Every structure is written in structure tokens, then in C-alpha cells.
Amino acid sequence: MFNAILSPTRRLARQGRKRGVLARLLHLDAVWRQRNDLRNLDDHMLKDLGLTRSQARAETQRPIWDAPSHWM
């Protein structure tokens, strides 16, 4: 009987971990896409954003897991 009570709790915990992994993967994909879009901007668009070509290049060369915490 005690195991039956814990079973739904364990199931919910497992589902939470799966959602956490999925959320992290979706976040990494979003970072990759944003950096890829940044790589494809022309100099005029970069100037509108207040970035130089070298700043944009430096950002696009960072690994996808290296994103500022406020992007989360």
C-alpha cells in the first residue's frame, strides 16, 4: 500500500525531469538559431543593433551552452 502512494509522486518527478531536459534542449536550439541569424546579418543591420562585425562574430563563435543567464 505504501508503494502505491509513492507511485504517482515518482511518476510526476520523472515527468518533471523529462520536461526539464526538453526545455533545456529547446533553449539550446533557440540560442543556436539566434546566433545563426546574427551571423547572417549585414553590416547595416548590425549597426542598427549597435554591434560591430567583430562583436557579432565573437558571439556566433561561442558554444551554444555558453549563453548569458538572462537568456534563460
N, CA, C and O atoms as a GROMACS GRO file, in nm:
protein
  288
    1MET      N    1   0.082  -0.119   0.000
    1MET     CA    2   0.000   0.000   0.000
    1MET      C    3   0.087   0.126   0.000
    1MET      O    4   0.054   0.223  -0.068
    2PHE      N    5   0.195   0.126   0.074
    2PHE     CA    6   0.282   0.244   0.080
    2PHE      C    7   0.342   0.274  -0.057
    2PHE      O    8   0.353   0.391  -0.095
    3ASN      N    9   0.382   0.171  -0.132
    3ASN     CA   10   0.437   0.192  -0.266
    3ASN      C   11   0.333   0.250  -0.361
    3ASN      O   12   0.369   0.328  -0.450
    4ALA      N   13   0.208   0.215  -0.344
    4ALA     CA   14   0.103   0.269  -0.430
    4ALA      C   15   0.087   0.420  -0.409
    4ALA      O   16   0.054   0.492  -0.503
    5ILE      N   17   0.110   0.466  -0.287
    5ILE     CA   18   0.100   0.608  -0.258
    5ILE      C   19   0.216   0.683  -0.322
    5ILE      O   20   0.197   0.794  -0.373
    6LEU      N   21   0.334   0.627  -0.322
    6LEU     CA   22   0.452   0.693  -0.377
    6LEU      C   23   0.457   0.686  -0.529
    6LEU      O   24   0.523   0.770  -0.593
    7SER      N   25   0.391   0.590  -0.587
    7SER     CA   26   0.399   0.572  -0.731
    7SER      C   27   0.361   0.698  -0.811
    7SER      O   28   0.437   0.736  -0.900
    8PRO      N   29   0.249   0.764  -0.783
    8PRO     CA   30   0.218   0.887  -0.858
    8PRO      C   31   0.322   0.996  -0.836
    8PRO      O   32   0.352   1.073  -0.928
    9THR      N   33   0.377   1.004  -0.717
    9THR     CA   34   0.479   1.103  -0.688
    9THR      C   35   0.604   1.078  -0.771
    9THR      O   36   0.661   1.169  -0.829
   10ARG      N   37   0.644   0.953  -0.776
   10ARG     CA   38   0.761   0.917  -0.858
   10ARG      C   39   0.734   0.946  -1.005
   10ARG      O   40   0.821   0.996  -1.076
   11ARG      N   41   0.614   0.917  -1.049
   11ARG     CA   42   0.579   0.941  -1.188
   11ARG      C   43   0.585   1.091  -1.219
   11ARG      O   44   0.638   1.131  -1.324
   12LEU      N   45   0.533   1.174  -1.130
   12LEU     CA   46   0.538   1.318  -1.151
   12LEU      C   47   0.681   1.370  -1.152
   12LEU      O   48   0.715   1.456  -1.232
   13ALA      N   49   0.764   1.318  -1.064
   13ALA     CA   50   0.905   1.360  -1.060
   13ALA      C   51   0.974   1.323  -1.190
   13ALA      O   52   1.051   1.403  -1.243
   14ARG      N   53   0.948   1.206  -1.240
   14ARG     CA   54   1.009   1.162  -1.366
   14ARG      C   55   0.962   1.250  -1.482
   14ARG      O   56   1.042   1.287  -1.568
   15GLN      N   57   0.833   1.283  -1.484
   15GLN     CA   58   0.781   1.371  -1.589
   15GLN      C   59   0.844   1.510  -1.581
   15GLN      O   60   0.872   1.572  -1.684
   16GLY      N   61   0.866   1.558  -1.460
   16GLY     CA   62   0.930   1.688  -1.442
   16GLY      C   63   1.071   1.689  -1.498
   16GLY      O   64   1.112   1.788  -1.560
   17ARG      N   65   1.146   1.582  -1.476
   17ARG     CA   66   1.282   1.574  -1.530
   17ARG      C   67   1.279   1.571  -1.683
   17ARG      O   68   1.362   1.634  -1.748
   18LYS      N   69   1.184   1.498  -1.739
   18LYS     CA   70   1.173   1.494  -1.885
   18LYS      C   71   1.142   1.631  -1.941
   18LYS      O   72   1.199   1.672  -2.042
   19ARG      N   73   1.052   1.703  -1.876
   19ARG     CA   74   1.019   1.838  -1.922
   19ARG      C   75   1.139   1.929  -1.909
   19ARG      O   76   1.162   2.016  -1.994
   20GLY      N   77   1.217   1.910  -1.802
   20GLY     CA   78   1.336   1.992  -1.783
   20GLY      C   79   1.438   1.970  -1.894
   20GLY      O   80   1.499   2.066  -1.943
   21VAL      N   81   1.456   1.846  -1.932
   21VAL     CA   82   1.551   1.814  -2.040
   21VAL      C   83   1.500   1.871  -2.171
   21VAL      O   84   1.577   1.928  -2.248
   22LEU      N   85   1.372   1.855  -2.197
   22LEU     CA   86   1.315   1.909  -2.321
   22LEU      C   87   1.326   2.061  -2.324
   22LEU      O   88   1.361   2.118  -2.428
   23ALA      N   89   1.298   2.126  -2.213
   23ALA     CA   90   1.310   2.272  -2.208
   23ALA      C   91   1.452   2.316  -2.234
   23ALA      O   92   1.475   2.414  -2.305
   24ARG      N   93   1.548   2.246  -2.178
   24ARG     CA   94   1.690   2.280  -2.199
   24ARG      C   95   1.728   2.262  -2.346
   24ARG      O   96   1.797   2.346  -2.403
   25LEU      N   97   1.684   2.153  -2.407
   25LEU     CA   98   1.714   2.129  -2.548
   25LEU      C   99   1.650   2.236  -2.637
   25LEU      O  100   1.712   2.282  -2.732
   26LEU      N  101   1.528   2.274  -2.605
   26LEU     CA  102   1.463   2.380  -2.682
   26LEU      C  103   1.537   2.513  -2.665
   26LEU      O  104   1.549   2.590  -2.760
   27HIS      N  105   1.585   2.539  -2.545
   27HIS     CA  106   1.662   2.661  -2.521
   27HIS      C  107   1.792   2.661  -2.603
   27HIS      O  108   1.826   2.761  -2.665
   28LEU      N  109   1.863   2.548  -2.602
   28LEU     CA  110   1.988   2.539  -2.678
   28LEU      C  111   1.962   2.557  -2.828
   28LEU      O  112   2.041   2.621  -2.898
   29ASP      N  113   1.852   2.501  -2.876
   29ASP     CA  114   1.817   2.519  -3.016
   29ASP      C  115   1.788   2.666  -3.047
   29ASP      O  116   1.828   2.717  -3.152
   30ALA      N  117   1.719   2.734  -2.956
   30ALA     CA  118   1.688   2.875  -2.976
   30ALA      C  119   1.816   2.959  -2.980
   30ALA      O  120   1.829   3.050  -3.062
   31VAL      N  121   1.911   2.929  -2.890
   31VAL     CA  122   2.038   3.002  -2.890
   31VAL      C  123   2.111   2.979  -3.021
   31VAL      O  124   2.163   3.073  -3.080
   32TRP      N  125   2.114   2.855  -3.068
   32TRP     CA  126   2.182   2.823  -3.194
   32TRP      C  127   2.118   2.901  -3.310
   32TRP      O  128   2.189   2.958  -3.393
   33ARG      N  129   1.986   2.904  -3.314
   33ARG     CA  130   1.915   2.974  -3.422
   33ARG      C  131   1.942   3.125  -3.417
   33ARG      O  132   1.965   3.187  -3.521
   34GLN      N  133   1.939   3.182  -3.297
   34GLN     CA  134   1.963   3.326  -3.284
   34GLN      C  135   2.104   3.362  -3.327
   34GLN      O  136   2.125   3.462  -3.396
   35ARG      N  137   2.200   3.282  -3.288
   35ARG     CA  138   2.338   3.309  -3.328
   35ARG      C  139   2.357   3.288  -3.477
   35ARG      O  140   2.434   3.360  -3.541
   36ASN      N  141   2.289   3.192  -3.533
   36ASN     CA  142   2.296   3.170  -3.677
   36ASN      C  143   2.235   3.289  -3.752
   36ASN      O  144   2.288   3.333  -3.853
   37ASP      N  145   2.124   3.340  -3.702
   37ASP     CA  146   2.063   3.459  -3.763
   37ASP      C  147   2.157   3.579  -3.751
   37ASP      O  148   2.170   3.657  -3.845
   38LEU      N  149   2.221   3.593  -3.638
   38LEU     CA  150   2.316   3.703  -3.617
   38LEU      C  151   2.430   3.694  -3.718
   38LEU      O  152   2.475   3.796  -3.771
   39ARG      N  153   2.476   3.574  -3.743
   39ARG     CA  154   2.586   3.552  -3.838
   39ARG      C  155   2.548   3.599  -3.978
   39ARG      O  156   2.635   3.641  -4.054
   40ASN      N  157   2.419   3.592  -4.011
   40ASN     CA  158   2.373   3.624  -4.146
   40ASN      C  159   2.332   3.770  -4.165
   40ASN      O  160   2.292   3.808  -4.275
   41LEU      N  161   2.340   3.852  -4.060
   41LEU     CA  162   2.302   3.993  -4.075
   41LEU      C  163   2.410   4.070  -4.150
   41LEU      O  164   2.530   4.042  -4.136
   42ASP      N  165   2.366   4.169  -4.229
   42ASP     CA  166   2.464   4.253  -4.297
   42ASP      C  167   2.510   4.365  -4.203
   42ASP      O  168   2.456   4.382  -4.094
   43ASP      N  169   2.609   4.440  -4.248
   43ASP     CA  170   2.668   4.544  -4.162
   43ASP      C  171   2.567   4.652  -4.123
   43ASP      O  172   2.573   4.705  -4.012
   44HIS      N  173   2.476   4.685  -4.213
   44HIS     CA  174   2.374   4.786  -4.183
   44HIS      C  175   2.283   4.738  -4.068
   44HIS      O  176   2.252   4.815  -3.977
   45MET      N  177   2.242   4.613  -4.074
   45MET     CA  178   2.155   4.558  -3.969
   45MET      C  179   2.230   4.549  -3.836
   45MET      O  180   2.174   4.577  -3.730
   46LEU      N  181   2.357   4.510  -3.842
   46LEU     CA  182   2.437   4.504  -3.720
   46LEU      C  183   2.450   4.644  -3.658
   46LEU      O  184   2.445   4.659  -3.536
   47LYS      N  185   2.468   4.744  -3.743
   47LYS     CA  186   2.479   4.882  -3.692
   47LYS      C  187   2.350   4.923  -3.623
   47LYS      O  188   2.354   4.992  -3.521
   48ASP      N  189   2.234   4.882  -3.677
   48ASP     CA  190   2.106   4.911  -3.614
   48ASP      C  191   2.098   4.849  -3.474
   48ASP      O  192   2.034   4.904  -3.384
   49LEU      N  193   2.163   4.735  -3.457
   49LEU     CA  194   2.165   4.668  -3.327
   49LEU      C  195   2.274   4.723  -3.235
   49LEU      O  196   2.278   4.690  -3.116
   50GLY      N  197   2.361   4.806  -3.290
   50GLY     CA  198   2.471   4.860  -3.210
   50GLY      C  199   2.588   4.764  -3.196
   50GLY      O  200   2.663   4.770  -3.099
   51LEU      N  201   2.602   4.676  -3.294
   51LEU     CA  202   2.710   4.577  -3.291
   51LEU      C  203   2.804   4.597  -3.409
   51LEU      O  204   2.763   4.640  -3.517
   52THR      N  205   2.930   4.566  -3.387
   52THR     CA  206   3.027   4.563  -3.497
   52THR      C  207   3.032   4.422  -3.552
   52THR      O  208   2.985   4.327  -3.489
   53ARG      N  209   3.089   4.408  -3.669
   53ARG     CA  210   3.104   4.275  -3.729
   53ARG      C  211   3.188   4.185  -3.637
   53ARG      O  212   3.156   4.067  -3.622
   54SER      N  213   3.293   4.239  -3.576
   54SER     CA  214   3.378   4.157  -3.488
   54SER      C  215   3.304   4.115  -3.361
   54SER      O  216   3.324   4.004  -3.312
   55GLN      N  217   3.218   4.201  -3.308
   55GLN     CA  218   3.139   4.163  -3.190
   55GLN      C  219   3.040   4.052  -3.226
   55GLN      O  220   3.022   3.957  -3.150
   56ALA      N  221   2.977   4.065  -3.342
   56ALA     CA  222   2.883   3.962  -3.387
   56ALA      C  223   2.955   3.830  -3.411
   56ALA      O  224   2.905   3.724  -3.375
   57ARG      N  225   3.073   3.837  -3.473
   57ARG     CA  226   3.150   3.716  -3.499
   57ARG      C  227   3.189   3.648  -3.367
   57ARG      O  228   3.181   3.526  -3.355
   58ALA      N  229   3.231   3.728  -3.269
   58ALA     CA  230   3.269   3.672  -3.139
   58ALA      C  231   3.150   3.601  -3.074
   58ALA      O  232   3.166   3.494  -3.015
   59GLU      N  233   3.033   3.660  -3.083
   59GLU     CA  234   2.913   3.599  -3.024
   59GLU      C  235   2.876   3.470  -3.096
   59GLU      O  236   2.839   3.372  -3.031
   60THR      N  237   2.886   3.468  -3.227
   60THR     CA  238   2.846   3.348  -3.303
   60THR      C  239   2.944   3.234  -3.286
   60THR      O  240   2.910   3.119  -3.314
   61GLN      N  241   3.064   3.262  -3.240
   61GLN     CA  242   3.164   3.156  -3.222
   61GLN      C  243   3.158   3.093  -3.083
   61GLN      O  244   3.229   2.995  -3.056
   62ARG      N  245   3.074   3.148  -2.995
   62ARG     CA  246   3.060   3.089  -2.862
   62ARG      C  247   2.983   2.958  -2.872
   62ARG      O  248   2.897   2.944  -2.959
   63PRO      N  249   3.012   2.862  -2.784
   63PRO     CA  250   2.933   2.738  -2.784
   63PRO      C  251   2.788   2.764  -2.743
   63PRO      O  252   2.760   2.861  -2.672
   64ILE      N  253   2.697   2.680  -2.788
   64ILE     CA  254   2.555   2.706  -2.762
   64ILE      C  255   2.521   2.703  -2.614
   64ILE      O  256   2.426   2.769  -2.572
   65TRP      N  257   2.595   2.629  -2.534
   65TRP     CA  258   2.565   2.623  -2.391
   65TRP      C  259   2.620   2.746  -2.316
   65TRP      O  260   2.590   2.765  -2.199
   66ASP      N  261   2.699   2.828  -2.384
   66ASP     CA  262   2.757   2.947  -2.323
   66ASP      C  263   2.670   3.068  -2.358
   66ASP      O  264   2.702   3.146  -2.447
   67ALA      N  265   2.559   3.080  -2.286
   67ALA     CA  266   2.467   3.190  -2.308
   67ALA      C  267   2.448   3.264  -2.176
   67ALA      O  268   2.452   3.202  -2.070
   68PRO      N  269   2.427   3.395  -2.182
   68PRO     CA  270   2.404   3.470  -2.058
   68PRO      C  271   2.284   3.415  -1.982
   68PRO      O  272   2.188   3.366  -2.042
   69SER      N  273   2.289   3.423  -1.851
   69SER     CA  274   2.181   3.366  -1.769
   69SER      C  275   2.047   3.435  -1.792
   69SER      O  276   1.943   3.373  -1.773
   70HIS      N  277   2.048   3.563  -1.834
   70HIS     CA  278   1.921   3.631  -1.857
   70HIS      C  279   1.852   3.585  -1.985
   70HIS      O  280   1.739   3.626  -2.012
   71TRP      N  281   1.917   3.500  -2.065
   71TRP     CA  282   1.853   3.442  -2.183
   71TRP      C  283   1.766   3.324  -2.145
   71TRP      O  284   1.685   3.280  -2.226
   72MET      N  285   1.780   3.273  -2.025
   72MET     CA  286   1.706   3.154  -1.982
   72MET      C  287   1.560   3.187  -1.963
   72MET      O  288   1.481   3.100  -1.927
   0.00000   0.00000   0.00000
